[in-house]
Amino acid sequence: MIYLYYGEDQFTLKEELERRRTDSSSEFDSGSFIRIEAAKAGFNIDEVLNAAQAFSMFGEKQLVLVTNLIERLSKGGQSESSPKPSTATRGAKGKAPKTQTPRERFLEFIPQAPATADLILLEQKVTKVDVIYKAIEKYGVVKEFVPPKERALQKWIEERAKQEKIKLGSNVAERLTQYLGSNLYALHNELLKLATYAGDNQTVTTEMVEKLTAQVSETSIFKLTEALSRRNLPEAIRQLNRLRNETTLNRAGFTRQIFVMICREIYNLLRIREMDAARRSDSEIASTLALHPFVVQKSRNLVRNFSAERLDTLYHRLAELDYADKTGRGDLATQLELLLADICNV
């Protein structure tokens, strides 16, 4: 079976991938998981086709995760050093058989995908009119992960709290969405922090949210963001040290929290810049992006300090750091101040 996963809700998407890898009731085991990066240099479509068609002597399914394959096949993935002859189309007598591009070979494979493997394509963006998208929609499963908004977002917080056995007081979910928007990473981390502060079997109250969440989100993080937008590295470092001194989290927890908040701010600036260019009002932006109006007002003033290209570059840089940290290829804690320097660089 072929699956196509994409969408802005990376939190739920990654949880779904992890669930499929580790669920003890699944048909997979730890030795049958293969990850392929289609964006890497020297990528060949045979890596995907061979992995998806490999037969296990133990009978378990293969779980093959391929990132950015459709993008690769659509942009520069049309050629290989040795194109393969078509198995379906032969030339006229005396002529060489027609060769297929990697894109054509993969399209031919989709309806013939064996049941011995589940192939998951993980994409940043997709075009619904693309023939690969339509083929997977017909023969496989397409799933878009969309961040919850408004009441659905508050329900997500309440359900997540139940999963973590965290008691929430009235209006806590609503207040968290006001301060943190729809960033599920930040909301999840904040729930855990508030639960630790409240203590075992105690209820998280709006007063706790005001004391812990509002202080960091409204004041400190905006001071850090403003310093970064002015490319004032000394002030940004000072604000970072202030946050570090105020936190009760350990080194890894603090680093992850600050990194998530910086990711959220850069992402918000990127989205707000697009809507600002379209002359959308503060209320329209707040409603569309599920952000509190005061976040939109402050961010709209900051967004003019960054070009669209600069914000896009920074966002990809954050994605690279996040991936390196989670795969053990880098230490986010040692990279945090270098990241601030990178953002402040003109």
N, C-alpha and C positions, 0 to 999 in steps of 0.2 A: 504494500500500500504506500502511496506517495502522499505526503502532507506538505502543505505550504503554510507557514506561520509568518505573520508580519503584523506591524502595528505599533503605535506609540506606547502602549502599556507593556513596557519591557519587564516590569516586576512580575506580572501574572504570566507572561510568556516564559520567562526563565524558571518560574516555579513549575510550570507545566512540563518543561523539558527535564527538570530535576526529578519530578514525580515519575516520569516515564522511565528514567534511568534507574531509579532506586526502589520503585514499588516492588515489594517482594512477591506480589501476586501476579506480576506481569510475566510475559513469556521470555523476557530477556535476562541475561546474567551479566556480571561485571566484565566478562571477557568478550562480549558480543557488541560492544559499543565502539563506533568509529566516528571520528570527527574530521572533516575535510574543509580546509579554507580555500574557497574558489578564487579569492582575491590574491593569493600568494603568487609569486613569480614562478613560472614553469608549470603552472597548473595544467593538467590534461584531463579531458572529460572521461578518459578510461578509468581514472581513479574512482569516480563516482559509479560508473556502470559496473566495474568489477566488484566493488564493495557491495553494491546492491544485489548482485547476482551470485555472490559467494555462498557456497553451501557449507554449513557447519556439520562436522561429523557427529556432534553431540545432539543435533536436532533443534537447538534453540534458535530463535530468530536473531537476525542481525538488526541492530538499531544504528542507522547511518545518519548523521547530522551534517549537512552541508550548508555553509554560510555564503551568502551573496552569489549563488550560482546563476540565478536569472539575470542579475546585473552584469555578471561576467560574460554571459552568453550574448547579452544585448549590446555590450560596449567593449569591443576589442576581444571578445571571446570567440570570434568567428573563424579564427585560423589556428592551425596547429602545425607543428613541424612536419607531420606526416598524416594528411587527411586520409580517412578510411573509405574504401570503396563501399558503395551502397549495396545493401543486401536485398533491397527491394526493386531497384531500378537498374537495368543493364542497358548499355548503349547498343547501337546498331551493330550488326555483324562486322567484325574486323576492327571495331573501335574499343578503346579502353572504357571500362565501366565508369559511370558517373561517381565522383567523389562527394562526400557529404561534409558539411561543416559540423562543428561540435553542437551547435544549436539544433540542426536537423537530426543528428544522431540521438540527442536527448528527447526530442519530440517523438521520434520513432519508438523510443524505449518506454515512454509513459504508459501507453495502453497495454504494454507487455510486461510491466513490472511484476516480478515473481512474488509469491506470497511468503517466501522465506525471509523477507527483510521488510522493515518499515523505513522508508527514506523520508527524512524531514528536511525541507528546505527552509532556511531561516533568512529572511530578507528584511532590509531596512524599509524599502519602499517597493511597491509593485504597481504596474499599470494593468488595470482590469481588462483592457482590450488586447493585451499581449496574448499571442497564441499559446504560449507556455502556461500562462495563468488559466486560460480557458480549457486547455487540455487537462490540467490537474483538477480543475473544478468538475470536469466531466468524469474522469477516471479515478480521482482521489478525493482528498479533503482539503478545503481552503478555510483557514481560520484567521480572522483579523482580531487582534487584541486591542480593544479600545478602552482608554481610561474611563472609569466611571465619573459621572458629573452630578453636581447638586445632591438631590436626595439619595441617588444610587451610591454616591461617594460616602455619604454619612452611613448608609447601610453597610457598606464595605468595612468601614472602621468598626462598627458595632459587631459585625460578624468576625472580623479579625481579632477583636478583643476577646470574644468568646473562645476562639481557637486557642488563644494564648492564656486563657483563664484569668483575664483582667476585667475587673469590675469598673464600669463607667457610670459616672453620675449623669444627671440630665444635662443636656446641651453641650456635653464634652465633645461629641463627634462634630457637631456644628461649629464649635469654636476652633477645633483643630483644622477644619477645612478653610476657615477664614484666614488662619495664620500660615498654613502650609500648602494650600491649594490642592491640586490633584496628584501631587508627586507621591506615589505609593511607597517608594523607598523611604522618603522622609517621614511619612505618616507612620509606617511600621516601626521605624527606629524611635520615633517620639513616643509611641505607645509603650514600648519596652522601657524607655527611660522614665516615663511617668509612673509606670507600674513599680519600678525599682524604688522610686522616690516615695510612693505611697506605702510600700511595705506589703508583706504577704497578706493576702485575703482582704486588703483594704481597698476602698473605692477611690478611683481617680476623680477629682472634682475640677470644676471650671477654675477655681482659685489656684489649683496646682498648674493648670494650663497657663493661666495668666502669669504665674510666677516663673515658670520654667520655659515654656514654649514662646510666649510673647516676647520675653526679654531678649531671647536670642534672635528670633525671626524678625521682629520689628526694628530693633535698635542695633544690636551688634552686627548682625549679618549685613544690614544696609550700610553701616559704617565701613565694613570691610568691602562691600561691593562698590561703594562710592569711591573708596581709595583705589580700587582696581580700575574703575572706569576713568579716573583721572591719571592712571598709570603712575600713581604715587606709591612706589614700592615700600619705602620706609614706613609710611602710615599703614599700609596693608599688613606689614609684618607686625607692627605695634598692635593692630586690632586682632590679629591672629593670636598673638601672645596673651592678649587680654582674655580672649575666649578660652584659651588653654588654661589660664590661671583660674577661671571661674568654674570650669567644668568639674564634675565628679566622676566622669567616665575615665576608663583606662586609656592608654595611649592609642591602641588600635581602634577602640570605640569612638574616641574623640576625632581621630583622623577621618574615619569613615563618615561621621556625622557632618564634619565641615566639608568634606569632599562632596557629599550628597547635596548639601545646601548650595555649594558653588555651582554644581551641575544644574540644579534647579534654577538658579538665577540666570545662568548663561542661556539655558533653554527658554526661560521666560522672556529674556531680552530678545532672543532670536524670533520668537513668535510675535511678540509685541511690536518689534520693528516692522515685520511684514504687514501687520494690521494697521500700524501707524502710517505706513506708506500708502495704504488704501484709504486713509482718512476716516478710519472708524473711531467712534467716540469711546470715552473711557468705559461707559456702561456697556457698550456693545462688546468691547474687548473683555471686560470682566465676566460677562455672561458666557461668551464663546469659549474662553479659556478656563472657566471655573476658578477665577482668582478673585480675591477680595479687592474692592475698589481702591483702597489705599495702596495696595501692592502695585496696581496698574499705574496709579498716579506717580509714585516714586520711580518705578521702572521706566516709565515713558520719558522722564527727564534724563535718565541715565543712558537710554538706548542710543541717543544721538551721538554719544561719544565713541560708538563702535560702528564700523562699516559692516554691511551684510557679509562680505567676504571674511572679515576678521572674526565675526561671531561664528560663522560656519566652520572656520579653521579651528577655533577654540573648542567648539563642541566635539569635533572629531578627535582632538587632542585628549579631551576628557574621556571619551569612549576608549581610546587606546590605553590610557592609564588605568581605567577601571578593569579592562580585560587583563592587563598585565598583572594587576594586583590579585585578581580572583584566580588566576591560573598559576600564581607563584612565580611569575617571571619578573616581578618588580615589587618593591616595597613602597606602598603609597605614603607611609609616614615619612620616609626619607625624601619623597618627591614633592611633598606639599608646598614647601617654600619655593622650590624650583618652579612649581606650577604658577605660583603668584608672580614670580619674576617673568615667566613666559607671558602671562596675561598682561602685565604692565609694559611689556616690550612693544614698541611702536611698530 
